[in-house]
Protein backbone atom coordinates (compact mmCIF):
# COMPACT_ATOMS: atom_id res chain seq x y z
CA UNK A 1 0.00 0.00 0.00
CA UNK A 2 1.32 3.41 -0.93
CA UNK A 3 2.26 5.66 1.97
CA UNK A 4 -0.15 8.56 2.50
CA UNK A 5 0.64 11.66 4.50
CA UNK A 6 -1.90 12.78 7.09
CA UNK A 7 -4.37 15.34 5.67
CA UNK A 8 -2.78 18.19 7.59
CA UNK A 9 0.79 17.45 6.43
CA UNK A 10 0.66 19.64 3.34
CA UNK A 11 -0.83 22.49 5.37
CA UNK A 12 1.96 22.27 7.95
CA UNK A 13 4.61 22.10 5.24
CA UNK A 14 3.16 25.12 3.47
CA UNK A 15 2.95 27.10 6.70
CA UNK A 16 6.56 26.28 7.59
CA UNK A 17 7.78 27.31 4.14
CA UNK A 18 5.90 30.62 4.41
CA UNK A 19 7.34 31.35 7.86
CA UNK A 20 10.87 30.61 6.67
CA UNK A 21 10.37 32.82 3.61
CA UNK A 22 9.01 35.74 5.64
CA UNK A 23 11.84 35.29 8.15
CA UNK A 24 14.48 35.67 5.45
CA UNK A 25 12.75 38.67 3.88
CA UNK A 26 12.73 40.26 7.36
CA UNK A 27 16.50 39.73 7.56
CA UNK A 28 16.95 41.16 4.06
CA UNK A 29 15.09 44.28 5.17
CA UNK A 30 17.31 44.58 8.23
CA UNK A 31 20.45 44.02 6.17
CA UNK A 32 19.36 46.60 3.60
CA UNK A 33 18.64 49.13 6.34
CA UNK A 34 22.30 49.28 7.37
CA UNK A 35 23.58 49.69 3.80
CA UNK A 36 23.81 53.00 1.92
CA UNK A 37 20.37 54.39 1.10
CA UNK A 38 20.61 53.92 -2.65
CA UNK A 39 21.08 50.15 -2.16
CA UNK A 40 17.86 49.65 -0.17
CA UNK A 41 15.31 50.10 -2.93
CA UNK A 42 15.55 46.60 -4.39
CA UNK A 43 15.01 44.85 -1.06
CA UNK A 44 12.24 47.22 -0.04
CA UNK A 45 10.43 46.46 -3.29
CA UNK A 46 10.67 42.75 -2.50
CA UNK A 47 9.04 43.44 0.86
CA UNK A 48 6.20 45.35 -0.77
CA UNK A 49 5.64 42.55 -3.28
CA UNK A 50 5.15 39.93 -0.55
CA UNK A 51 3.29 42.23 1.83
CA UNK A 52 5.92 42.34 4.58
CA UNK A 53 5.73 45.35 6.87
CA UNK A 54 8.57 47.85 6.89
CA UNK A 55 8.44 48.01 10.69
CA UNK A 56 11.40 45.61 11.15
CA UNK A 57 13.64 48.25 9.57
CA UNK A 58 13.44 50.12 12.87
CA UNK A 59 14.12 47.11 15.08
CA UNK A 60 17.48 45.70 16.06
CA UNK A 61 18.15 41.98 15.61
CA UNK A 62 18.87 39.96 18.76
CA UNK A 63 22.46 40.56 19.86
CA UNK A 64 25.03 37.80 19.57
CA UNK A 65 26.00 36.83 23.10
CA UNK A 66 29.76 36.41 22.78
CA UNK A 67 30.91 36.24 19.13
CA UNK A 68 34.45 35.58 17.97
CA UNK A 69 36.48 35.58 14.77
CA UNK A 70 39.20 33.03 14.18
CA UNK A 71 41.88 33.41 11.49
CA UNK A 72 43.56 30.15 10.52
CA UNK A 73 47.08 30.53 9.14
CA UNK A 74 50.22 28.51 8.50
CA UNK A 75 53.17 29.81 6.46
CA UNK A 76 52.06 32.73 4.25
CA UNK A 77 53.05 35.94 6.04
CA UNK A 78 52.41 38.18 3.03
CA UNK A 79 48.82 37.02 2.67
CA UNK A 80 48.24 37.12 6.43
CA UNK A 81 49.41 40.72 6.58
CA UNK A 82 46.81 41.70 3.97
CA UNK A 83 44.08 39.72 5.73
CA UNK A 84 44.74 41.32 9.11
CA UNK A 85 44.93 44.79 7.57
CA UNK A 86 41.56 44.18 5.91
CA UNK A 87 40.02 42.93 9.17
CA UNK A 88 41.32 45.92 11.11
CA UNK A 89 39.37 48.27 8.84
CA UNK A 90 35.98 46.76 9.77
CA UNK A 91 34.06 48.95 12.25
CA UNK A 92 32.13 46.04 13.83
CA UNK A 93 35.39 44.38 14.84
CA UNK A 94 34.95 45.95 18.29
CA UNK A 95 32.06 43.55 18.96
CA UNK A 96 34.18 40.43 18.41
CA UNK A 97 37.01 38.64 20.17
CA UNK A 98 39.71 37.90 17.60
CA UNK A 99 41.89 34.80 17.59
CA UNK A 100 44.76 34.04 15.22
CA UNK A 101 45.46 30.31 15.16
CA UNK A 102 48.84 29.47 13.63
CA UNK A 103 49.67 25.93 12.55
CA UNK A 104 53.30 25.50 13.62
CA UNK A 105 55.82 28.24 14.32
CA UNK A 106 56.76 29.87 11.02
CA UNK A 107 58.82 32.88 12.09
CA UNK A 108 57.58 35.15 9.30
CA UNK A 109 53.98 34.54 10.33
CA UNK A 110 54.88 35.21 13.96
CA UNK A 111 56.42 38.50 12.91
CA UNK A 112 53.26 39.60 11.09
CA UNK A 113 51.13 38.75 14.11
CA UNK A 114 53.38 40.76 16.40
CA UNK A 115 53.27 43.71 14.00
CA UNK A 116 49.47 43.81 14.25
CA UNK A 117 49.09 42.75 17.88
CA UNK A 118 48.76 46.15 19.57
CA UNK A 119 46.37 47.57 16.97
CA UNK A 120 44.14 44.49 16.94
CA UNK A 121 44.03 44.35 20.73
CA UNK A 122 42.79 47.95 20.76
CA UNK A 123 40.21 47.38 18.02
CA UNK A 124 38.57 44.19 19.31
CA UNK A 125 36.71 42.94 22.37
CA UNK A 126 39.75 40.74 23.01
CA UNK A 127 42.73 39.39 21.11
CA UNK A 128 44.82 36.21 21.36
CA UNK A 129 47.17 34.32 19.09
CA UNK A 130 47.96 30.61 19.34
CA UNK A 131 50.42 28.15 17.89
CA UNK A 132 49.32 24.58 17.26
CA UNK A 133 51.99 21.88 17.47
CA UNK A 134 52.19 20.30 13.99
CA UNK A 135 51.71 16.65 14.85
CA UNK A 136 50.26 14.72 11.88
CA UNK A 137 47.41 12.36 12.70
CA UNK A 138 47.55 10.52 9.37
CA UNK A 139 51.31 10.07 9.11
CA UNK A 140 54.19 12.43 8.23
CA UNK A 141 53.22 12.62 4.55
CA UNK A 142 49.59 13.57 5.10
CA UNK A 143 48.23 16.03 2.49
CA UNK A 144 47.58 19.70 3.04
CA UNK A 145 43.81 19.29 3.42
CA UNK A 146 44.45 16.92 6.34
CA UNK A 147 46.63 19.47 8.14
CA UNK A 148 43.90 22.07 7.67
CA UNK A 149 41.09 19.83 8.94
CA UNK A 150 43.09 18.93 12.03
CA UNK A 151 43.95 22.59 12.63
CA UNK A 152 40.25 23.52 12.41
CA UNK A 153 39.36 20.90 15.00
CA UNK A 154 42.08 22.09 17.38
CA UNK A 155 41.26 25.79 16.97
CA UNK A 156 37.48 25.51 17.19
CA UNK A 157 37.68 23.25 20.24
CA UNK A 158 39.80 25.90 21.93
CA UNK A 159 37.50 28.75 20.88
CA UNK A 160 34.23 27.12 21.92
CA UNK A 161 35.18 24.73 24.72
CA UNK A 162 37.76 26.94 26.46
CA UNK A 163 36.71 30.40 25.25
CA UNK A 164 32.99 29.85 25.79
CA UNK A 165 31.94 31.79 22.70
CA UNK A 166 28.41 31.68 21.33
CA UNK A 167 29.28 32.10 17.63
CA UNK A 168 32.43 32.05 15.52
CA UNK A 169 33.27 33.57 12.15
CA UNK A 170 35.91 31.43 10.42
CA UNK A 171 38.35 32.98 7.96
CA UNK A 172 41.73 32.00 6.54
CA UNK A 173 44.94 33.87 5.86
CA UNK A 174 44.25 34.63 2.19
CA UNK A 175 40.99 36.59 2.39
CA UNK A 176 40.09 40.25 2.00
CA UNK A 177 36.78 41.60 3.27
CA UNK A 178 34.10 44.03 2.12
CA UNK A 179 33.30 46.93 4.49
CA UNK A 180 30.03 45.22 5.47
CA UNK A 181 31.54 41.75 5.98
CA UNK A 182 30.83 41.69 9.72
CA UNK A 183 27.54 43.55 9.27
CA UNK A 184 26.26 40.47 7.46
CA UNK A 185 26.94 38.27 10.49
CA UNK A 186 25.70 40.80 13.03
CA UNK A 187 22.38 41.05 11.17
CA UNK A 188 21.86 37.34 10.51
CA UNK A 189 23.73 35.37 13.19
CA UNK A 190 20.68 35.14 15.46
CA UNK A 191 18.95 32.98 12.84
CA UNK A 192 21.27 30.11 13.74
CA UNK A 193 19.63 29.99 17.17
CA UNK A 194 16.10 30.76 16.01
CA UNK A 195 15.77 28.46 13.00
CA UNK A 196 16.75 24.75 13.30
CA UNK A 197 16.70 24.41 9.50
CA UNK A 198 19.76 26.70 9.24
CA UNK A 199 23.27 25.73 10.27
CA UNK A 200 25.57 28.43 8.93
CA UNK A 201 25.86 31.96 7.59
CA UNK A 202 28.44 32.48 4.85
CA UNK A 203 29.86 35.59 3.20
CA UNK A 204 30.59 33.57 0.07
CA UNK A 205 28.28 32.69 -2.82
CA UNK A 206 29.77 30.06 -5.13
CA UNK A 207 27.69 31.48 -7.98
CA UNK A 208 28.56 35.12 -7.32
CA UNK A 209 30.19 35.72 -10.68
CA UNK A 210 31.27 39.26 -11.49
CA UNK A 211 30.49 39.19 -15.21
CA UNK A 212 27.28 38.81 -17.19
CA UNK A 213 25.09 38.89 -14.08
CA UNK A 214 23.02 41.67 -12.53
CA UNK A 215 23.31 40.88 -8.81
CA UNK A 216 21.58 42.70 -5.95
CA UNK A 217 24.09 43.53 -3.17
CA UNK A 218 21.32 43.58 -0.55
CA UNK A 219 19.75 40.21 -1.32
CA UNK A 220 20.23 37.10 0.83
CA UNK A 221 19.09 33.57 0.10
CA UNK A 222 19.24 30.02 1.45
CA UNK A 223 21.38 27.30 -0.10
CA UNK A 224 21.63 23.60 0.67
CA UNK A 225 25.24 23.57 -0.61
CA UNK A 226 27.75 24.39 2.13
CA UNK A 227 29.87 27.29 0.81
CA UNK A 228 32.53 27.82 3.50
CA UNK A 229 35.02 30.63 2.79
CA UNK A 230 34.25 33.15 5.52
CA UNK A 231 31.37 31.60 7.45
CA UNK A 232 29.72 31.56 10.88
CA UNK A 233 28.60 28.68 13.06
CA UNK A 234 27.15 28.52 16.56
CA UNK A 235 28.50 26.79 19.65
CA UNK A 236 25.49 24.48 19.54
CA UNK A 237 26.49 23.27 16.08
CA UNK A 238 30.09 22.71 17.21
CA UNK A 239 28.81 20.57 20.08
CA UNK A 240 27.29 18.38 17.37
CA UNK A 241 30.10 18.45 14.78
CA UNK A 242 33.21 18.66 16.95
CA UNK A 243 33.25 15.07 18.28
CA UNK A 244 32.82 13.67 14.74
CA UNK A 245 35.10 16.14 12.94
CA UNK A 246 37.10 14.41 10.18
CA UNK A 247 40.88 14.28 9.95
CA UNK A 248 40.82 15.37 6.31
CA UNK A 249 38.53 16.94 3.69
CA UNK A 250 36.47 18.78 6.31
CA UNK A 251 34.53 20.84 3.75
CA UNK A 252 33.52 17.81 1.67
CA UNK A 253 32.43 16.12 4.89
CA UNK A 254 30.21 19.12 5.69
CA UNK A 255 28.42 18.59 2.37
CA UNK A 256 27.50 14.98 3.09
CA UNK A 257 23.77 14.50 3.53
CA UNK A 258 24.27 12.58 6.77
CA UNK A 259 26.10 15.58 8.22
CA UNK A 260 24.06 18.44 6.75
CA UNK A 261 20.76 16.62 7.42
CA UNK A 262 18.80 18.92 5.14
CA UNK A 263 19.93 22.16 6.78
CA UNK A 264 20.71 25.29 4.77
CA UNK A 265 23.15 28.19 4.90
CA UNK A 266 22.26 31.85 4.40
CA UNK A 267 24.46 33.52 1.78
CA UNK A 268 24.49 36.90 -0.01
CA UNK A 269 24.01 37.25 -3.74
CA UNK A 270 27.19 39.34 -3.84
CA UNK A 271 30.24 37.91 -2.08
CA UNK A 272 31.52 39.73 0.99
CA UNK A 273 35.08 38.36 0.82
CA UNK A 274 37.69 37.79 -1.86
CA UNK A 275 40.34 35.09 -1.93
CA UNK A 276 43.84 36.32 -2.76
CA UNK A 277 45.58 32.94 -2.66
CA UNK A 278 46.96 30.98 -5.59
CA UNK A 279 44.56 30.01 -8.37
CA UNK A 280 43.26 26.47 -7.93
CA UNK A 281 42.82 23.85 -10.63
CA UNK A 282 39.05 24.37 -10.68
CA UNK A 283 38.83 28.13 -10.19
CA UNK A 284 39.11 31.04 -12.60
CA UNK A 285 39.85 34.06 -10.44
CA UNK A 286 38.78 36.51 -13.15
CA UNK A 287 35.22 35.22 -12.88
CA UNK A 288 34.84 35.97 -9.18
CA UNK A 289 34.54 39.17 -7.14
Secondary structure, DSSP 8 states (H G I E B T S, - for coil): ------TTHHHHHHHHHHHHHHHHHHHHHHHHHTS-GGGSHHHHHHHHHHT--SGGGGS-----SSEEEEEEESS-HHHHHHHHHHHHT-GGGGGSEEEEEEES--HHHHHHHHHHHHHHHHHSSEEEEEEE----SS-TT--HHHHHHHHHHHHHHIIIIIT--SEEEEEETTEEE-TTHHHHHHHHTTHHHH-TTEEEEES--TT-BSSS----TT-EEEESS---SSEEEEHHHHHHHGGG--SS-HHHHHTSHHHHTT-EEEEESS-SEEE-S---TT--GGGB-
